[in-house]
Amino acid sequence: MSDQSIHDVLTLLEQDARITPERIAQATGRTTEDVKAIIARAEADGIILRYGALVDWERAGRTTVWAWIELKVTPEPDLGFEGVAARIARFPQTWSVYLTSGTYDLGLLIQAATMQEIANFVSQKLATLSSVQSTSTYFIMQRYKVDGTIFERPSEAGRLPVSM
């Protein structure tokens, strides 16, 4: 099977984790059995890491605060940045961890119920790690697009007011 056919299947799954193998087969010109085999192999090989839904918690009525945190760190002996990143990734507040270029070494996406929880996480968990030299925290005020999906907000009014 070609890499392109595998990529086509994975792309469709990434866009909609609920798509059926039958619909993927129709879209890619493959048989349902081929699609099921591709998915099973991708799961076994750790290519598909999980299935899930992207939820707009604000619309669902739950308060969620997001923050982007940049860290300047000292790499760990024999482990480099991976050791530091692995330790930070184990915190439940840590949604994503990235190795970055530029002024800071690691970028983190953090989720909590309140700004105070994020502040406590930074001051009590991150800043106390011996490898962390400095942090810079940015609270995310509004999410407009996440993982390729635009967050649509219902307009307050159908028309803009006219003034004279």
N, C-alpha and C positions, 0 to 999 in steps of 0.2 A: 504494500500500500504506500502511496506517495505521501511525502510530508504535507503537500498541499491539501490532500483529502482529509488528513488528520487535522490540519489547521482549520479547514472549513467546519468540521464538526465541533472543534473546540471553540471557535468563534461564535457559533450559534448557541452553544451552551453557556458561554460567558455572557452573552446578551440576554438570555432567558433560561435560567436553570430548570424551569418547568417544561421546556419543550420536550416533546416525546421523541423517541428514536424514529418513529414512523414519519414525523414531520421533518426531522433532520434528513432522513433518507430521501424524502421527496425533494427537499431543497438542494441536496448535494448530488443527486443522481446515483446514490449508493443503495444497496439493499439494507433493509432493517437489521439483518443479521450482521452485516459489515459494521454498521453504526454501533450496534451493541458491543461488538468486539473491540472497536476503537475506544469506546468509553470505558469498558472494563480494563483494557490495557493501560489507558491513561490514569485510571484510578490506582491500579496496582503499581505503576511506575512513579507515583507521586506527582504526576503532571497536573491532575485535577486535585487540588488540595482540600476543597470543601464546596458545598453548595449552599446558597443562602439568598436572602432577600435584602434589598436596600430599602430601609424604612425611613420615612420622614417622621421622626418622633415628635417634632413640633406639631405637625398636623394631627398626630395621634394623641396629643394632649400630655405628653411627658416632657418635662424639662430636661434638656441635655445640653451641656456646655462642652464645646470643643476648643482645644488650644493647639497651636503649633509651637513646639519648643525646639530651639537649636542648642546643641551642646558642643562645647569644646572639651575634648577628652584626651587623656594620655592612654595610648594603646597599651594593652596588657602584654607582658613578656610571653613570647611563644604563641599568643592567641591574637595579638593585634587588636584591631577595632572589633573583630567578630566576638571576642570574649566580652567586651563591654556591651555591645549591642545585644548579645544573647541574654545577659543578666537583666538589662533594662526591658527587654521584650517579655520577660516573665511577669512583670507587674501587671495586674488586671486593668489598670487605668490606661495602659499603653495599647493603643489601637494599631499603630503602624510605627515601624522604625526603619530609617533609611540612612545609608552612608552617603554623605554629600561632599561636594567640593566647595571650596571657597573659605570664608572666615571660620565657619563651624564644621565639625566633623560628622555629627549625627543630627538628623531631623526626626522629631517624634510627633505623631498625631495622638493627642490625649483626649479621652472622653471621661466626663464626670457629671454628677448631678448639679453641682454648683461651682462658681468661680473659686470659692473658698477651698473646696476639695482639691481643685487643681493647684492652688497656691500651696496648700499643705503637702501635696504630693511632690511638688518641686522642692520645697524647703526641707521636708523631712525624709524623702526617699532619694531623689535625684542628687541634690546638692551634697548629701552626706556620703555619696560613693567616692572612694579615694581617687578613682580615675577621672572624675568630672572636675574640670578646671573652671568652667563658667557655663551659665545658662542664659538664654534669652527667650522670654515667653510672650507669645502673641495670642490673644483670645480671638477666636473666630466669631465674627459678629453675625454673619449670614452665610449659609451654604447655598450656592447657586447651581453647581454641577459637581457630582460625586461619581467616581468610577464610570465616567462617560454618560451619566444620566442627569438630565437637567431637572432641577427641582422647580416645578411649576407652582406659582403662587396665584391663588384666585385674586382677580382684581377687585378692589373695593367698590368701584363704580364702572359701569359699562362705558361711560364717556368722560372725557376730560372737561372740567368746568370752563366755561367761556366767560371772559371778563371784558368789559367795555370801558 
